[in-house]
Amino acid sequence: MFDLAKKLFPYLIPYRGRVLVAVLLSFALAAIKGAQAYLVKPIFDQGLNSGSSWQDVIVLALTLLALGVINFPCRFFHFYWLRMVVDGATCTIRTEIYNKLQRLSLPFYTANKQGVLLSTVLNDTQIFAGGFRNSIDLIREPLTAAVMLGLALWRDWQLTLVILGVTPLFLIIFIFSGRRVRSHQAEVQEELSLMTHNLSEGMGGQKIVKAFNLQEYIVGRFTNTQNRFFRSVMKTTMVEEMAHPLVELVGAIAFSGVVVFAYYRIQSGALSTGGFISFIAALALLMDPIRKFSQANVKLNQASAAYQRIANLLKMEEERTSGEVVSFAFHDQIELNGISFRYESSDSDVIRQLSLTIRQGEKVALVGLSGSGKSTLVNLLLGLYPLNQGEIRMDGVVLDQIPLASLREQFGLVCQDIFLFNDTVRENLTLGGSFSDQQISAALEVAYADQFVTELPDGVDTIIGDRGTRLSGGQQQRLTIARAFLQNPPILLFDEATSALDNESEKLVQQALDRLAADKTVIAVAHRLSTISSFDRIYLLNQGEVVESGDHQQLMARNGEYARLYQLTVH
């Protein structure tokens, strides 16, 4: 619990002023409760006594009213500022997690489920926020309990000893329930992550779900995951709901003992009726913070399990950001020297001892059957995966020595897997950069996208839907070409940019690509070989190795594998 408090502390620093005020108000609220309990004795012994004067009654009534008036702003600002601190700190944590996710490598995303990561960002942070809220209870409620215990001791220390006699039972309940909740909560969050992942898959794959009539199958998968989640939740709920009545049971045992002993004390004249009622009021007000402390204990242990998942994510190694070269601008050539690479999930190399050179201004194509390593090479050039062997150099500088941001600024990627934000055409082109309307118009014109964008309801300010779903495939691809033109990188990467399009869309996109590629270095992964017949050099890959290379005429003249593939793709 204290370990979790130390983890919470850094997030509270920006709100330290409000936290301090909230803590001070905790003292004030505890004092107000103590004063209210203290006044019970004079109310019964003096205020309700037939011999009391109106002046005594008015003083007591005004005192109670004053305490109520003071309690209102203290309680309001205590909980309002506490909520502000909690929600603000939760936003900070959620942003920190999301920022971390943006800096993790592509292999991390390959190895982890999207739904699990979403659960960490949304659900785990929410549970952790519950720990924030209850952490102040660990200050406020013990203060209130201490004030009430002090009042009880002052009223009758012997009766108070009866209460203190059951304290070890409270401690046993707190420790047992805390440990059990922490262990069960880890299972709850794991099942919740899987349920979130299933939900994400089902929503994201609606085209396939409907095409194959998979509705019942998808619902069945989700139901199974949800049932496991429900069972794990009920384990935690059983412990949580068992702890509260146990606390009340122990309190009832203590109260029963107090009633019996108090009767003896009153009969012997050692305790007045008003004193007994004041003691009971203090005891009742003492039980409330004990109950809340029990609830806070459960929530903090749930938060501890949630934070463990958050901490594990935050400890993940990020992509490198720095390099020996401070800044970099490509102007000469790219060299791949004996590179080999395999994915972590694979037992064999996808790229094997591959060497080739791409000079500035050249247009180079990578062709071959599926799985030959073409797209993997694109990923390696972008620094998305680390090499297992060999090195890649740009202008003689090893890729690892170039800061990733500088490296990726050299490339403009247009690929088959189109990604567009659920935002306007303008934002999808500029990506937060500062570009004039004239520059945007020029980019759209180069990409043959100006006509259809003009016809959109709000032109470049039209929101195009999630992943651009309000546009056709060809229109989406032409926007990615316009985006690449606007960013104006020296090297263009085309990764099967036209393979998923119909003939008419392909023709327009290919014309746009040709416009974009003028005066650029181009590296294209091609499925349709007719689109790269004019390229300076073509590399045919097979199982990660270059088996043929040359321009189109040279390769066709050899009548080898390239010629065979070309004949297959054009007929």
N, C-alpha and C positions, 0 to 999 in steps of 0.2 A: 504493500500500500504506500509506504513512504518512498519506495523506489519510483512508483508511478507519479507521486507528487513532484519528485525531482525532474521527471520528464515533462511534466506540465509547466513547470516554472518558466522556462525560456519563452513559452508562448504568452505568458502573462505580462512579461516585461513591458511591451508597448502600452499596456493598460494599467500599469502599476499604480497610477494615481487613483483610478476608480476602484481597483482591488483594495487599496489601503482604506479608502472611504467605506467600502462594503464591509471590510473586516471591523472597522471602528463602529459602524452601525450595528454589527453583530453584538458588540459589547453593550450598545445602547438598548437593543431589543431584549437582550438577556436581563439587563438591569430593570427594564420596564416590567417584564414578566415577574421578576423577583419582587418588585414593589407591589404589584397587584396581588400576589400571593400573600405578602406581608400584611396588607390592609384587611385581609379576611378576618383576622383576630379582633382588631378594634371595631370592625363593623358588627360582629356578633356580640362582643363583650361590652361595647359602649354604644355604638350607633343604634342597635336594636334593643337596647336596655330601656325599660320604662322610665328610668331616672335620668336618661341622657337629655341634654339640652338640644334645641334646634340648631344652635351654633355648632355643636359637635357633629350633628348629622350633615349640615351644609358643608363643613370643612372636609368631611370624608367624601361626600358626593363630588365636590369640586376637585378634590385630589384625584379621584377615579376618572373624572372627565378630562382633567389635564393630562393624565397618563395616556388616555385614549387619543387625545389631540396630538401629543408628541409621538405616539406610536405610528400614526398615519403616515407622515412624511418619512419617518425612519424606515418603516417597512417598505413603502413604495420605492424609495431611492435605493434601498438595499437590493431588492429583487430586480428592479429595472436595470441598474448598473451591472448587477451580476449577469443578467441575461445578455446585456450588451457585450460584456467581457467574453462570455462563453461563445456567443455566436460569432463575434469578431475573431476570436482565437481559432474557432472551428474553420472559418473561411481561410485563415492563414495556413492551417494544417492541410486543408484540401488543396489549396493553391500550391503548397510545397510538394505534395504528392504528385499533382499533375505536372508541375515543373520537372520533377524527377523523372516521370514517365517519358517526357519529351527528350530527355538526355540519356536514356538507356538505348542500348544497341539493338539492331534488328534481330539478332539471334535471341535476345530476351523475349521479344514478341512472338517469335517462332515457337519458343518453349512454353509460353504461358497463354492461358485462355483469356480472351477479351472480357468475357463476363466476370471472371474472377477479379480482374484488374478494376473493372467498373464497380464491383462490390466493395473493393478496398477504398476507392475514392469516395463512394457515396455512403455505404452502410457502415463500414468500420469507423469512418470519421464521425458519423452520427452517434454511434455507441460511445466513442471516445468523448464526444461532446457531453454525453450523459455523465461521464466521469468528471468532467469539468464542473458541471452544475452541482454535483454532489460533493466535490472537494471542499467547497465553502461550507457545506453542512458539517464537515468534520471540524470546522472552526466554530461555527455558530452553535451547533447543538451541544457540544461538550461545555461551551461557555454557559449556556442556559442550564444544563444539568448541574454544573458546578455551583451556580447561584442558588438553584433550588435545593441542592444538597446542603449548602451552607445555611440556608434558611431553616431547613429541617433540623439540622444539628443545633441551631440556635433555639428553635422552639422546643425540641426534646431530643437530646442526644441518644437516650436509651432506645426510643422508638426507631431512630435512624439506624442504630446498629442492626436492627432486624432487617432493614432494607439492604444494608451493606453485606449481610450474610449471604444473600443470593447473587451478589456481583459475580463470583466465579462462574455461575451458570450462564450469565449473559456473555461472558468472555468465551466460553466453550461454544455457544451458539454462533457467535461472530466468526470465530476461527474456522469452525467446521463448515458453515455455509459459504464462507469466502473461498475456501479451497475447492469445494465441490462446484461452485458456480464457475470458477476460473477454468476448471478442466472441461466442464460441459460447454462453456461458451465458445471455446476454441472449435468444438465440433459444430456448434450452431453456425458460426461464421463460415466454416468450410462448406457446409451444406447450402447456406445462403448464397455463397459465391457460385456454386454449381447451378443453383436454381436461376440466378441472374444470367449465367452463361447460356443455359438452355433457352431462357426467354429471349436473349439477344439473338441466338441462332434462329429461333422460330420466326422472329419478326424480320430479321435481315434476309432470310431465305424464302420469302413468300412466293417468288416466281417458281422455284423448284417445288415448293410445298403444293402449290395449286396444280402445276403441270403433272405431278405424279400422284395427285390425290392423297397427300401425306398428312392431312389434317388430324386424323385419328392417331396416327403414329406420333406426330409431334406433340399432341396433347397428352398422349400416354407417357412419353418421355418426361414431359414437364410434371405430370401428376406424380410419377414415381419419385422424382427429385423433391417435389414439394412434400410428399409424404415422409421422406427421410428427414427433411428440414423440420416438419411438424413434430416428429418423434424426438429429435434432438432439442427442440424448443421446450417440449414438455418435461424433459429431464431437468433442464435449468429452472423451469417454472415450478416444478415440484420442490426443489431445494429452496427457491426464493419464497414461495408461498408457505413453506413449512417454517421458515425462519421467523416470519412475522407473528404467527399465532404462538410459537414457542416463547417468544419474548413476552407476549401478553400473558401466557400461562405462568411464566416465572413471576411476572409482575403481580398476577392474581394471588399466587402463593404468598408473596411478600405482603400484599395488602391484607390478606386474611390474618396473617400473624400480627400485623400492626393493629387491626381491629380488636383482636383478643387482648393484646398487651395494653392497648389504649384504654379499654374498659377498666382494667385493673388500675391504671394510673389515674383515671378520672375518679373512680370510687375512693381512692386513697387521698384525693385532693391535690395530687401532685401536678395535675393538668386540668385546665379549664376547657369548657366546651368550645369556646372560640379558639383556644390554642390548638385543640384537636382538629377543628375544621380547617384552620390555617395550615396545619401540618398535612392534612389530607390534600388540600389544594396544592401545596408544594410538591407532594408525592405525585399527584395527577400530572402536574406540569413537568415533573421529572421524568415520568414514563414517556411523554411525548417525544422529547429529544432522544431517548434511548431507542424508541421505535424508528425514528428518522435516521438515527445513526446506523441501525441495522439495515435499513433500506440503502443508505449511502454505501455501506460496506459491500452489499451485493452489487450495486451499480459500478462501484470502483473496480471490483474484481472482473466484471464484464468488460469494463474499459481497459483493464490491464491486458486481457486476452486480445482485444481489438488492437491495442497499441503494439502488441508483439508483431502482428501481421504488418502494421504500418511501418514499424521499425525495420523489419526484415526487408521491406521494399526500399526504404530510404537508404539502407546500407548497400544496396546493389551497386556494382561497379558501373560507372557511367562511360559513355563513349569518350575517347580522348578529345580534348578541345584544343590543346596547344601543340606546337611543333617547334623545331629548331628554326624554321623560317618564319619570320614575323608576318610578312605578307607575300602573296604569290600571284602572278599573272602569267598564264600560259602563252608561249610565243614560238615554241620550237617543235618538240616531238614527245610522244608517249612511248615508253619502252616497257615491254613485259618480258622479264628475264627469268626463264625457267620456273614459272609459277605453278604451284600445285595447291589445290583446295578441296576440302571435303566438309560437308555439313555434319554437325554434331550427331545427328540421328542416322548418319550413313556410315557404312563400313568401308566404302571405297571412295577414291578421289573422283570428284566431278570434273576437275581440271587437272591435267597431268603434264608436268614439265613443259608448259606452253611458253613459247617465246614469239614475239612479233613486235613490229615497230609501226607507229602511226605518226606521220608527219603533219605539221601544221598546214591546214588548207586541204588535206586529203579527204576523200570520201571513201570510207572503208565499210564493208558489209561483213557480218558474221552470219553464216548460214549453216544448216544442218538439220538432222532429224530432232524431234523432241527429246530432251534429256541429254543433248550433246554438250551443254555447258554455255550456250550463247548468252542467255539472260544472266547466268551466274557471273560471267565476265563483266557485264554492265554493273552488277552489284559490287564487284570488286573494285572497279574503277571509281565508283562513288564512295569507296571506303566504308561500305555497309557491313562488310565481313572482313576479318583479319585473314591474311594468307597463312597457309601451313608451311609453305616453302617458296623460295625465290623472292623477287622484289618487283615492284612497279615503280618506274621513274617518270616524272614529268619534267622536261627541260633539265634532266640530269639529277633532279632532286627526288629522293626516295619518298614515296607517298606518306609514310609514317612521320616524316619530318615537316609536312605541310599541315597547318591547322585545318581541321575538318571544315570549318565554315569557309575558309579561303578555297579549299579544294573543291567543294561543292558549288561555289560561285562560278567555277570554270565551266560547269555543265548545265545544259538545259535538257530536261528529260521529257520526252513525249512517249508514252507507253500504252500498251493495250488496256491495262487496268486503269481506267480513267478515274481520277478523283477530283470532284468539285465540291465546294462547300455549299451549304444551304444558305446562300447569300446572293447578293446581286452579281450581275455579270462584271461590273466594275471591280468589285472586291475580289472576285475570282481571278481577274487579270492582274491587278496591282499587288495583291497579297500584302496589303498594308503599306506598300511603297507609295512614293509621291510621283504621280505621272499626270501630265496634262491631258485634256480631252483630245487634243490633236494627236498625241502619242498613242492614246488608246484607239482612236479611229484608224490610225495607220496600221496598228497591229491587227485589228479586226479585218482590215482590207487585205493585208498580206495573207491572212488565214482564210480568205473567202467567207468570213463570218459577218461582214458588215451588213449584208442584206437581211439575213434572218434576225439579227440583233435589232436592227431598225424596226422590224415588224413586231417585236415584242411589246407588250402593253406599256412598259415604262422604259423601253430602250435598254441602255446599259445599266439602268437602275432597277431592272426587273429581277426579282428573286427567282432563282431557277430550280429550287427544290433540293431535297436531300440527294447528294451526289449527282445533281443536275438532272433529276428524273423528269423534269418538265420539258426537256429537250430530247431530240433524237440522238442516237449514238454518234452519227456523223457530226451533228452540231456540237455535241459535247467535245469530240476530238478536235474540232476546229478551234474551240475556245482554248484548249490546252496548247495548241500551236500558237495562237495569238499570245497566250501567256508567256511562252518560251521566247517569242520574238520581243516582247516588251522587256523582259529581263536582260536580253541581249548578251548571252554568254558566248565565249569563243568556241566552245565545243558543244555539239548537239548529239544527244543520245536518243535514237529512235528504237524502241523495243517493241517490235511487231505492232507498230502504231496503227496499221490498217487491217490487221488480220480478222477482226471481228465485225467488219463493215460490209454492207452490200456493195455491188459493183459501182453504182452511181455515187454513193458516199465515198467509196474508196478513191474514185477518180478525183473528186473535189479535194479530199484530204491529201492525196498524193501531190496534186498541184500546189496545195498550200505548203506542204513539206518542201517541195522543190524551191518555192519562193524563199522559205525560211532558211534553207541550207546555203543559199548563195553567199560566197565569201566566208563560209564557216568550215571548221573541221567537223566532219560528220562520222559517227559510228552508228551503224544501223544493224539491228537484229531483224532479219527478214524471213518471213514465211513464204511470201509470194516472190519468187526470184525475178519475175519480170520487172519489179519495182526498183531493182538495184543493178540492172544490166549496164547502166552508164557509170557505175562507180569506178574509182581508180583501182581499187584492190578488193578482192573478195576472198575471205578465208572460209573454207569448208571445215567444220568441226565434226569429229566423231569420237564419242566417249571422252571428251575433254582434251583431245589432241587435234592439231591442224593436220589434215590429211591432204588437202589441196589448197593452193593459193595462186592468185593471178587476177587479171581482169576478165571480164565476161568472155571476150573472144578467145583468149588463151585457154581458159578452162573448157569452153565448148570444143575447141580444136583437139584437146586431149581425149575427148570422148570418155571421160571417167565418171566418177560418182556425181560430180556437179552436173554434168551434161544429162545424166539419167534423171536427177531430181528436177532439173529445169524442164525436161520434156514432160515429166509427170505434172508439174504445176501449170504449164501453159495449155495442156490438153484436157 
